[in-house]
Structures are given as structure tokens and as C-alpha cells.
Amino acid sequence: MTEQAPAPSPRRVAMVTVHTSPLAQPGQGDAGGMNVYVLEVARQLARRGTAVDLFTRTTSATQQAVVEVEPGVVVRHVAAGPYEGLAKEDLPGQLCAFAAGMMRVAAHAPPGYYDLVHSHYWLSGQVGWLAADRWGVPLVHTMHTMARVKNLHLADGDEPEPVGREIGEAQVVEAADRLVANTEQEAAELVGLYDADPARVAVAEPGVDLTTFTPGSVSAARAALGLANDAVVLAFVGRIQPLKAPDVLLRAAAELVRRDPRLRDRLVVAVLGGASGSGVRSPMGLAELAARLGITDQVRFVPPVDRPTLAQWYRAADVVAVPSHSESFGLVALEAQACGTPVVATNTGGLPTAVGPGGLLVDGHDTSSWATALGSVALHPERRAGLSRAAVEHAAGFGWAATAEKLAAVYSDAMAHPREASINESELLTGIPTAVIP
């Protein structure tokens, strides 16, 4: 019996993230968990011997065309439309320009420079599809969020994702050699909602930076942030938009004060993040909501902060709320738990995987249910301590190195077993039977 040759490992991956730069500050604009994911896995892949070129759109005249993050990780800024003033929804009209920019980079490189394309989000998938086809290499795609999933879980008054996005996502699902899902739940959604071939879907759970997000002194964190040591601190971290539902935390906090007015003097509701998506076009009015609820003095709005400061906020909190209407995973939940802080999250999407035994899940967004869940953790030290220990243990199993290892296996499989083109793929694109194409 002959020994099977090991699957090849890619030498260089072109990673595409059109609408948001891996160098952007998470929590503001369109920057969020995907930014963290892309940069962290690129670093880990480079340390495993796979160089990564990250292609993203230029959004400022001051950005350098090429930025080396660390050996083996390069960010390439591609001009595609005006540098500023373009919303994510405007970018489909710039995909041709972006693809042309990628082609120019490859044109100056030796033949076969890129071994594989990995695209993130559907806009990048459209560009990655073209690049992979042009270079004759596999396309691996990660959705991160999906229109059909979001539209099934819309917040009241939020805007549904357009049909054009659904069509674009379905095209990328069909074109990709491999699809990477964040959880088994997302893998099932790809198959059930987009007719993805189960054989081409792999699961690679996101990770957490276990060197930055670590347990620490609660009192020291509160002192550094100007919080009273005996405060009851409820925190929300994320982009301010209806999808993320920060209003749920404010309403639940007000309900806790209604149940026990003595809590008013100790309660701090910290909302960390900046407006994003539909939250920019139609501001959520959280300050006005706090005023109507009578908790203006208890709410602190904090703009996005760097990672060490974010870790301090996690440590300072008694509980972190993740009340999203849908999440493909929920990195905030994992970061908070890595710092030893329990999480209360919506029972939806990838959040059950991210939260595990280190927190509580709430079905839906009923104010009373959320107040009860938050209070059962924040106001009961013994229960909080038990959840804190479970949270740290749970988060420890989600390092980025493990994510990169799973991705590397997907890459190798895609290269070793390239997908056969569908029987009449060229007919679908041209309308001409394959037999008569010269």
C-alpha cells in the first residue's frame, strides 16, 4: 500500500475584504468582528508559513498603498471610487474597479504568485470569484453575515437586506470551491437557505486574543476607568445599529431600577461603540431613549477604544450584554469571557456556541426577560463567580491559532481536490452550448 502524499500548503493567499479594512478600529462604521477575524487569522497563517496579502479599499489619501503588518502579512489598499463618503451599500458599483486594482497587482508578480483566494463577505466574494477564475486557483469564501439570515431576524423598523445582495451571495456560494462557516449553525444555514453543497462547507470557529483579553483585577479596572468599586456595571460593546439592539440593554436596565429603586445610585450602563449601517442613516437615539426611561445619569456612552482599554471595560463589567437580533458568531461574547466576565446574549445564530457555559441565553428581546437574566448575574455575586470561572475556561478553547489551523486544512483540501466545474457552467454564463464554443 503506497503512502498518500500530503496535501499541498499554499505559499501565498490573496485575502479580500473590500468594504472594511483589517486596520480599521472595530466598533465604528463598518468595522467589527470581521476586521478582527481577518487580521488575526492572517497573522497566524503567516506564522505557519503561509504569506497573506490583504486587499482592501482605499478610504483616505493618507493611506500607503502597501502596509506591512508583520513579516508575511501585507495590507494592499486598492483605489475603487471616492476615498470617503461611500457607504457599504454603494460599493457594488465599485467592484469592477476594485477587481481591476487586484489584477494590476498580480500582473506585476511572477506567474502563479497567488495559490488561493479567500474572500470575506459577499462583496469580496464577487471580486474573489473573478480573481480566482482569472488566476486559476481555488476560491474559499467566508460569509460572516448573510442577507437571508438577517432578514429572518430583523429588528423592529430596521431595513431588510436588498434582493441584489441575496442574489450576489447565492452566486458566490455556487462559485466557491470551499465555504467556511463560523459554527455548525451557520453551516446548516448555508445549506438550507443557499443550497450550498454540504461537501464544500467546513466549520472553523473564530478565536480570541488570549494574550490581550485575560482575567484581571475588577477594582483596578474600575479605578482606571473612573468607576466606583461598588458599582453595578452592565456593558454593551459593538456597533450602534438596530441589528445589535443596544436599546434592549437600556430598557432592561431601567426595568431593574424600577424593580429596585435603590439600584439607581450604583448602576452604570456602559455603551461602547459608534454608529454603523442603518444606525448612521437613522440614528437610534439612545441618549433620548435613556432620558425617556429616566436613566440618563446611569448611562455612559463611550466611543470605540483600543484593545487594552476594551479589556479593562470587560474586566470592570459585572455582565456584558449581547442582545443582537442575529450573529454569525459573536466575538464580543468570547472576548468578555476571556476576561472573566459572564455574558447574557440572545439565543440566536452563533451566540450559543460563543457563550457556552460562561453566560446565559435569552429567547427574544422581551424587556422583563432581559432584566431578569441580567439581574440574576449582576446582582448575585456567587452565581457571577461561578459563571466567571466557566467563562474563562470556555474562552481558553478558542485561540486564533486553532482557527488558522482549521483554515489551513481547508486551503490544503481545496488545492488538493479542486472543485469540478458544473456541467454547463459556461452555458449559464454565455447562453452558448459548450459543444459549440471553440
C-alpha positions as CSV (number, residue, x, y, z in Angstrom):
1,M,0.0,0.0,0.0
2,T,1.5,3.3,-1.1
3,E,1.6,6.2,1.3
4,Q,-0.6,9.1,0.2
5,A,1.2,12.3,-0.5
6,P,0.4,15.1,1.9
7,A,-2.0,17.8,0.7
8,P,-0.1,20.9,-0.6
9,S,0.0,24.0,1.6
10,P,-0.5,27.4,0.0
11,R,2.6,29.7,-0.1
12,R,0.6,32.9,-0.6
13,V,-3.1,33.7,-0.1
14,A,-4.9,36.7,-1.6
15,M,-7.4,37.6,1.2
16,V,-10.1,40.0,0.1
17,T,-12.0,42.4,2.4
18,V,-13.5,45.1,0.2
19,H,-15.7,47.1,2.4
20,T,-13.7,47.4,5.6
21,S,-10.0,47.4,6.3
22,P,-8.4,45.0,8.7
23,L,-6.6,48.0,10.1
24,A,-9.7,49.9,11.0
25,Q,-10.9,50.5,14.6
26,P,-13.5,47.9,15.4
27,G,-16.8,49.2,16.7
28,Q,-17.1,52.2,14.4
29,G,-18.5,52.5,10.9
30,D,-18.5,49.1,9.2
31,A,-15.6,47.8,11.3
32,G,-16.4,45.0,13.6
33,G,-15.7,41.3,14.3
34,M,-14.8,40.6,10.7
35,N,-11.9,43.1,10.9
36,V,-10.5,41.3,13.9
37,Y,-11.0,37.9,12.3
38,V,-9.3,38.8,9.1
39,L,-6.2,40.3,10.7
40,E,-5.8,37.7,13.4
41,V,-6.0,34.7,11.1
42,A,-3.7,36.4,8.6
43,R,-1.1,36.8,11.4
44,Q,-1.5,33.2,12.5
45,L,-1.3,31.8,8.9
46,A,1.9,33.8,8.3
47,R,3.4,32.3,11.4
48,R,2.6,28.9,9.9
49,G,4.5,29.7,6.7
50,T,1.6,31.0,4.5
51,A,2.1,34.6,3.4
52,V,-1.1,36.7,3.2
53,D,-1.8,39.7,1.1
54,L,-4.9,41.5,2.4
55,F,-6.7,43.5,-0.3
56,T,-9.0,46.3,1.0
57,R,-10.4,49.6,-0.4
58,T,-8.5,52.8,0.0
59,T,-10.6,55.2,2.2
60,S,-8.1,58.0,2.7
61,A,-5.5,59.8,0.6
62,T,-3.0,59.4,3.5
63,Q,-3.1,55.6,3.4
64,Q,0.0,53.9,2.0
65,A,-0.5,51.6,-1.0
66,V,1.2,48.8,0.9
67,V,1.4,48.3,4.6
68,E,3.4,45.5,6.2
69,V,1.7,44.5,9.4
70,E,4.3,41.9,10.2
71,P,6.5,39.5,8.2
72,G,4.2,37.6,5.9
73,V,1.2,39.9,6.3
74,V,0.7,42.8,3.9
75,V,-2.3,45.1,3.5
76,R,-2.7,46.4,0.0
77,H,-5.0,49.4,-0.4
78,V,-6.9,49.4,-3.7
79,A,-8.4,52.6,-5.2
80,A,-12.0,52.0,-6.0
81,G,-14.3,55.0,-6.1
82,P,-14.0,58.1,-3.9
83,Y,-11.9,57.6,-0.9
84,E,-14.5,58.9,1.5
85,G,-18.3,59.2,1.6
86,L,-19.2,55.8,0.2
87,A,-21.5,53.6,2.3
88,K,-21.2,49.8,2.1
89,E,-24.4,49.8,0.1
90,D,-22.7,52.0,-2.6
91,L,-19.9,49.6,-3.1
92,P,-21.4,47.1,-5.7
93,G,-20.8,49.8,-8.3
94,Q,-17.1,49.8,-7.4
95,L,-16.4,46.1,-7.6
96,C,-15.1,46.3,-11.2
97,A,-12.6,49.0,-10.2
98,F,-11.5,47.0,-7.2
99,A,-11.1,43.8,-9.2
100,A,-9.0,45.8,-11.8
101,G,-6.8,47.0,-9.0
102,M,-6.2,43.5,-7.8
103,M,-5.4,42.3,-11.3
104,R,-2.8,45.1,-11.7
105,V,-1.0,43.9,-8.5
106,A,-0.9,40.3,-9.8
107,A,0.2,41.5,-13.2
108,H,3.5,42.7,-11.7
109,A,4.1,39.5,-9.8
110,P,5.6,36.2,-11.1
111,P,3.1,33.7,-12.7
112,G,1.4,31.6,-10.1
113,Y,2.1,34.2,-7.3
114,Y,-1.1,33.5,-5.5
115,D,-2.1,29.9,-4.7
116,L,-5.6,30.6,-3.4
117,V,-8.1,33.4,-2.8
118,H,-10.0,33.8,0.4
119,S,-12.8,36.3,0.4
120,H,-14.8,37.7,3.3
121,Y,-18.4,39.0,3.0
122,W,-20.4,38.8,-0.2
123,L,-18.9,42.0,-1.8
124,S,-15.4,40.5,-1.5
125,G,-16.8,37.2,-2.8
126,Q,-17.8,38.8,-6.0
127,V,-14.3,40.1,-6.5
128,G,-12.6,36.9,-5.2
129,W,-14.7,34.9,-7.7
130,L,-13.2,36.9,-10.6
131,A,-9.7,36.8,-9.3
132,A,-9.7,33.1,-8.6
133,D,-11.1,32.4,-12.0
134,R,-8.5,34.6,-13.7
135,W,-5.6,33.1,-11.8
136,G,-6.8,29.5,-12.0
137,V,-6.7,29.0,-8.2
138,P,-9.3,27.9,-5.7
139,L,-11.8,30.3,-4.1
140,V,-12.5,29.9,-0.4
141,H,-15.3,32.2,1.0
142,T,-16.5,33.2,4.4
143,M,-19.9,34.9,4.6
144,H,-19.6,36.4,8.1
145,T,-23.3,37.6,7.8
146,M,-26.0,36.5,5.3
147,A,-28.9,38.5,4.0
148,R,-31.4,35.7,4.2
149,V,-30.5,35.1,7.9
150,K,-30.6,38.8,8.8
151,N,-34.0,39.3,7.0
152,L,-35.4,36.4,9.1
153,H,-34.4,38.2,12.3
154,L,-34.9,41.9,11.6
155,A,-35.2,44.4,14.4
156,D,-38.4,46.5,14.5
157,G,-38.1,49.3,12.0
158,D,-34.8,48.0,10.6
159,E,-34.2,47.9,6.8
160,P,-34.3,44.5,5.1
161,E,-31.2,43.5,3.1
162,P,-31.9,44.1,-0.6
163,V,-32.6,41.3,-3.2
164,G,-29.4,42.2,-5.0
165,R,-27.4,41.2,-2.1
166,E,-29.2,37.8,-1.8
167,I,-28.5,37.2,-5.5
168,G,-24.9,38.1,-5.1
169,E,-24.5,35.8,-2.1
170,A,-26.1,32.9,-3.9
171,Q,-23.7,33.4,-6.8
172,V,-20.7,33.3,-4.5
173,V,-22.0,30.2,-2.8
174,E,-22.2,28.5,-6.1
175,A,-18.8,29.7,-7.3
176,A,-16.7,29.0,-4.3
177,D,-14.6,25.9,-4.1
178,R,-15.0,25.8,-0.3
179,L,-17.2,27.8,2.1
180,V,-16.1,28.4,5.7
181,A,-18.8,28.8,8.4
182,N,-18.2,30.1,11.8
183,T,-20.4,27.5,13.5
184,E,-22.4,24.3,12.7
185,Q,-25.5,26.5,12.8
186,E,-24.1,28.8,10.1
187,A,-23.1,25.7,8.0
188,A,-26.7,24.5,8.3
189,E,-28.0,27.9,7.2
190,L,-25.7,27.9,4.1
191,V,-27.1,24.5,3.1
192,G,-30.7,25.2,4.0
193,L,-31.0,28.8,2.8
194,Y,-28.5,28.9,-0.1
195,D,-28.5,25.3,-1.3
196,A,-24.7,25.0,-0.6
197,D,-23.2,21.6,-1.2
198,P,-22.5,20.2,2.3
199,A,-19.3,18.6,1.0
200,R,-17.9,22.1,0.3
201,V,-18.8,23.6,3.7
202,A,-16.3,23.5,6.5
203,V,-16.5,24.9,10.1
204,A,-13.7,27.0,11.6
205,E,-14.8,28.8,14.8
206,P,-13.4,32.3,15.3
207,G,-10.9,32.8,18.1
208,V,-10.0,35.4,20.7
209,D,-6.7,37.1,21.5
210,L,-5.9,35.3,24.8
211,T,-2.9,37.5,25.5
212,T,-4.8,40.8,25.5
213,F,-8.2,39.5,26.8
214,T,-7.3,38.0,30.1
215,P,-8.8,37.9,33.6
216,G,-7.6,40.8,35.9
217,S,-8.5,42.9,38.9
218,V,-12.0,44.2,38.8
219,S,-11.2,47.0,41.2
220,A,-8.1,48.0,39.3
221,A,-10.0,48.1,36.0
222,R,-12.8,50.2,37.6
223,A,-10.3,52.6,39.1
224,A,-8.6,53.1,35.7
225,L,-12.0,53.8,34.1
226,G,-13.3,56.1,36.8
227,L,-15.9,53.7,38.1
228,A,-16.9,53.2,41.7
229,N,-15.7,49.9,43.1
230,D,-19.2,49.1,44.4
231,A,-20.9,50.0,41.1
232,V,-23.2,47.5,39.3
233,V,-21.8,47.7,35.7
234,L,-23.7,46.4,32.7
235,A,-21.9,46.8,29.4
236,F,-22.7,46.7,25.7
237,V,-19.8,46.6,23.1
238,G,-20.4,46.8,19.4
239,R,-21.6,48.9,16.5
240,I,-24.6,51.1,17.3
241,Q,-27.3,49.8,14.9
242,P,-30.7,48.1,15.3
243,L,-29.2,44.7,14.4
244,K,-27.1,44.8,17.6
245,A,-30.0,46.1,19.7
246,P,-28.2,48.2,22.4
247,D,-31.7,49.6,23.2
248,V,-32.6,46.3,24.8
249,L,-29.9,46.8,27.4
250,L,-31.2,50.3,28.2
251,R,-34.7,49.1,28.6
252,A,-33.7,46.2,30.8
253,A,-31.6,48.4,33.0
254,A,-34.5,50.8,33.5
255,E,-36.6,47.8,34.5
256,L,-34.1,46.7,37.1
257,V,-34.2,50.2,38.6
258,R,-38.0,50.1,38.6
259,R,-37.9,46.8,40.4
260,D,-35.3,48.1,43.0
261,P,-35.0,51.9,43.1
262,R,-32.0,51.6,45.5
263,L,-30.0,50.3,42.5
264,R,-30.2,53.8,40.8
265,D,-27.2,55.1,42.8
266,R,-24.9,52.2,41.9
267,L,-25.9,51.4,38.4
268,V,-23.7,52.1,35.4
269,V,-24.8,51.2,31.9
270,A,-21.7,51.4,29.6
271,V,-22.4,51.5,25.8
272,L,-19.1,51.2,23.9
273,G,-19.2,51.7,20.1
274,G,-20.0,54.0,17.2
275,A,-22.9,54.3,14.8
276,S,-22.9,51.9,11.9
277,G,-25.1,50.9,8.9
278,S,-28.7,51.8,9.3
279,G,-27.8,53.3,12.6
280,V,-25.9,56.1,10.7
281,R,-28.8,56.7,8.3
282,S,-31.4,56.6,11.0
283,P,-29.7,57.3,14.4
284,M,-31.1,55.1,17.2
285,G,-31.4,58.0,19.6
286,L,-30.1,56.1,22.6
287,A,-29.5,59.2,24.6
288,E,-33.1,60.2,24.1
289,L,-34.2,56.7,25.0
290,A,-32.2,56.9,28.2
291,A,-33.9,60.2,29.0
292,R,-37.3,58.8,28.4
293,L,-36.5,55.8,30.6
294,G,-35.2,58.0,33.4
295,I,-31.7,56.6,33.4
296,T,-29.7,59.4,31.8
297,D,-27.3,59.6,34.8
298,Q,-26.7,55.9,34.7
299,V,-25.7,55.6,31.0
300,R,-22.2,56.3,29.8
301,F,-21.6,56.4,26.0
302,V,-18.0,55.6,25.2
303,P,-16.5,55.8,21.6
304,P,-14.6,52.7,20.3
305,V,-11.4,52.1,22.3
306,D,-8.2,50.3,21.7
307,R,-8.0,46.6,22.7
308,P,-6.1,47.0,26.0
309,T,-8.7,49.6,27.1
310,L,-11.5,47.4,25.9
311,A,-10.2,44.6,28.0
312,Q,-10.3,46.9,31.0
313,W,-14.0,47.6,30.3
314,Y,-14.7,43.9,30.1
315,R,-13.0,43.3,33.4
316,A,-14.8,46.2,35.0
317,A,-18.3,44.9,34.0
318,D,-20.4,42.6,36.1
319,V,-22.0,41.3,32.9
320,V,-21.7,42.0,29.2
321,A,-25.0,42.1,27.2
322,V,-25.0,40.8,23.6
323,P,-28.7,41.4,22.6
324,S,-28.2,41.1,18.8
325,H,-31.0,40.0,16.6
326,S,-28.6,37.8,14.6
327,E,-24.9,37.0,14.9
328,S,-22.9,34.6,12.8
329,F,-20.7,34.1,15.9
330,G,-20.3,37.0,18.4
331,L,-16.6,37.8,19.2
332,V,-17.6,40.3,21.9
333,A,-19.1,37.4,23.9
334,L,-15.8,35.5,23.7
335,E,-13.6,38.5,24.5
336,A,-15.7,39.3,27.6
337,Q,-15.5,35.7,28.8
338,A,-11.8,35.6,28.2
339,C,-11.6,38.5,30.7
340,G,-13.7,36.5,33.2
341,T,-16.9,38.4,32.6
342,P,-20.2,36.5,32.2
343,V,-22.3,37.2,29.2
344,V,-26.1,37.5,28.7
345,A,-26.9,37.0,25.0
346,T,-29.7,36.4,22.6
347,N,-30.3,32.8,21.8
348,T,-29.7,33.2,18.1
349,G,-27.2,32.3,15.4
350,G,-23.7,31.5,16.6
351,L,-24.1,33.1,20.1
352,P,-24.9,29.7,21.8
353,T,-21.5,28.5,20.6
354,A,-19.7,31.7,21.6
355,V,-21.3,31.9,25.0
356,G,-21.2,28.2,26.0
357,P,-21.4,27.7,29.8
358,G,-20.0,31.2,30.6
359,G,-23.3,33.0,30.5
360,L,-27.0,32.9,29.9
361,L,-29.1,32.9,26.7
362,V,-32.4,34.8,26.4
363,D,-35.1,33.9,23.8
364,G,-36.2,37.0,22.1
365,H,-36.0,40.6,23.4
366,D,-38.7,40.9,26.0
367,T,-37.6,43.6,28.5
368,S,-38.7,41.7,31.5
369,S,-36.9,38.6,30.5
370,W,-33.7,40.5,29.8
371,A,-33.9,42.4,33.1
372,T,-34.3,39.1,35.0
373,A,-31.4,37.5,33.2
374,L,-29.1,40.4,33.7
375,G,-30.1,40.9,37.3
376,S,-29.6,37.2,38.1
377,V,-25.9,37.6,37.2
378,A,-25.0,41.2,38.1
379,L,-26.8,41.2,41.4
380,H,-25.8,37.7,42.7
381,P,-22.0,37.6,43.3
382,E,-21.9,33.8,43.9
383,R,-23.6,33.0,40.7
384,R,-21.5,35.5,38.8
385,A,-18.3,34.0,40.3
386,G,-19.3,30.5,39.0
387,L,-20.1,31.8,35.6
388,S,-16.9,33.8,35.5
389,R,-14.8,30.6,36.1
390,A,-16.7,28.8,33.4
391,A,-16.3,31.7,31.0
392,V,-12.5,31.8,31.3
393,E,-12.3,28.0,30.8
394,H,-14.7,28.2,27.8
395,A,-12.8,31.1,26.1
396,A,-9.5,29.3,26.5
397,G,-10.5,26.8,23.9
398,F,-10.9,29.5,21.2
399,G,-7.4,30.8,20.4
400,W,-6.8,32.2,16.9
401,A,-4.1,29.6,16.3
402,A,-6.8,26.9,16.3
403,T,-8.8,28.9,13.8
404,A,-5.9,29.3,11.5
405,E,-5.0,25.6,11.7
406,K,-8.6,24.7,10.5
407,L,-8.4,27.3,7.7
408,A,-5.0,25.9,6.6
409,A,-6.6,22.5,6.4
410,V,-9.5,23.9,4.3
411,Y,-6.9,25.6,2.0
412,S,-4.9,22.4,1.5
413,D,-8.1,20.4,0.8
414,A,-9.3,23.0,-1.8
415,M,-5.9,22.8,-3.5
416,A,-5.6,19.1,-3.4
417,H,-9.2,18.4,-4.6
418,P,-10.2,21.3,-6.9
419,R,-13.9,21.5,-7.5
420,E,-15.0,20.3,-10.9
421,A,-16.9,23.0,-12.8
422,S,-20.6,22.4,-13.0
423,I,-21.6,20.6,-16.3
424,N,-22.8,23.6,-18.2
425,E,-21.3,26.5,-16.3
426,S,-20.2,28.2,-19.4
427,E,-23.6,27.8,-20.9
428,L,-25.1,29.5,-17.9
429,L,-22.8,32.5,-18.4
430,T,-22.9,32.7,-22.2
431,G,-26.1,31.0,-23.3
432,I,-24.0,29.1,-25.8
433,P,-23.8,25.3,-25.6
434,T,-20.4,24.2,-24.5
435,A,-20.1,21.9,-27.5
436,V,-20.0,24.8,-30.0
437,I,-17.6,27.0,-28.1
438,P,-14.3,27.0,-29.9
